[in-house]
């Protein structure tokens, strides 16, 4: 995974604040690349948590129900969701 803690968009206010909050802003002088590795670990952990949440919703049968209930179409699909359960 490629992530950056120096250069590019890391100088923008919101990106800089988030990197600072995580304690990975800038280069680590004692161990080059360690801040980027830590940031990659944090991002990967967040992605893994999202995937586990998705799998649990699939296993519990909640994913399709929520999509049917909260879809963005103009038709009311809440009745169809209750019929399928």
C-alpha positions as CSV (number, residue, x, y, z in Angstrom):
1,X,0.0,0.0,0.0
2,X,1.4,3.4,-0.9
3,X,0.7,6.1,1.6
4,X,2.6,9.4,2.3
5,X,3.5,11.4,5.3
6,X,5.6,14.0,3.5
7,X,5.1,16.1,0.4
8,X,2.2,16.4,-1.9
9,X,-1.2,16.9,-0.2
10,X,0.2,16.4,3.3
11,X,0.7,20.1,3.6
12,X,-3.1,20.8,3.2
13,X,-4.8,21.8,6.4
14,X,-7.1,18.8,6.9
15,X,-4.6,16.2,5.8
16,X,-1.9,17.8,7.9
17,X,-4.2,17.8,10.9
18,X,-5.1,14.2,10.5
19,X,-1.5,13.1,10.1
20,X,-0.6,15.1,13.2
21,X,-3.5,13.6,15.2
22,X,-2.2,10.1,14.3
23,X,1.4,11.1,15.1
24,X,2.8,10.2,11.7
25,X,3.2,13.7,10.2
26,X,6.5,14.2,8.4
27,X,9.6,12.0,8.2
28,X,11.0,10.1,11.1
29,X,14.7,11.0,11.3
30,X,15.7,8.0,13.4
31,X,13.8,5.4,11.4
32,X,13.1,6.5,7.8
33,X,9.8,5.2,6.5
34,X,8.4,4.2,9.8
35,X,5.7,6.9,9.8
36,X,4.5,5.8,6.4
37,X,4.4,2.1,7.6
38,X,2.4,3.1,10.7
39,X,0.0,5.1,8.5
40,X,-0.4,2.1,6.2
41,X,-1.1,-0.1,9.2
42,X,-3.8,2.3,10.4
43,X,-5.4,2.5,7.0
44,X,-5.3,-1.3,6.5
45,X,-6.9,-1.8,10.0
46,X,-9.7,0.6,9.1
47,X,-10.3,-1.3,5.8
48,X,-10.2,-4.6,7.6
49,X,-12.8,-3.4,10.1
50,X,-15.1,-2.3,7.3
51,X,-14.8,-5.6,5.5
52,X,-15.6,-7.5,8.7
53,X,-18.6,-5.3,9.3
54,X,-19.7,-6.0,5.7
55,X,-19.3,-9.7,6.1
56,X,-21.2,-9.7,9.4
57,X,-24.1,-7.8,7.8
58,X,-24.1,-10.3,4.9
59,X,-24.1,-13.3,7.3
60,X,-26.9,-11.8,9.4
61,X,-29.0,-11.0,6.4
62,X,-29.1,-7.3,7.2
63,X,-27.3,-6.0,4.1
64,X,-30.1,-6.6,1.6
65,X,-32.8,-5.5,4.0
66,X,-31.1,-2.2,4.7
67,X,-30.4,-1.6,1.0
68,X,-34.1,-2.3,0.2
69,X,-35.3,0.0,3.1
70,X,-32.9,2.9,2.5
71,X,-32.5,2.8,-1.3
72,X,-32.5,6.0,-3.3
73,X,-35.2,5.0,-5.8
74,X,-38.5,6.8,-6.0
75,X,-40.4,3.6,-5.3
76,X,-41.2,2.5,-1.8
77,X,-39.3,-0.7,-1.4
78,X,-39.9,-1.2,2.4
79,X,-42.8,-3.5,1.7
80,X,-40.7,-5.6,-0.7
81,X,-38.0,-5.9,2.0
82,X,-40.6,-7.2,4.5
83,X,-42.0,-9.7,2.0
84,X,-38.5,-11.2,1.4
85,X,-37.8,-11.9,5.0
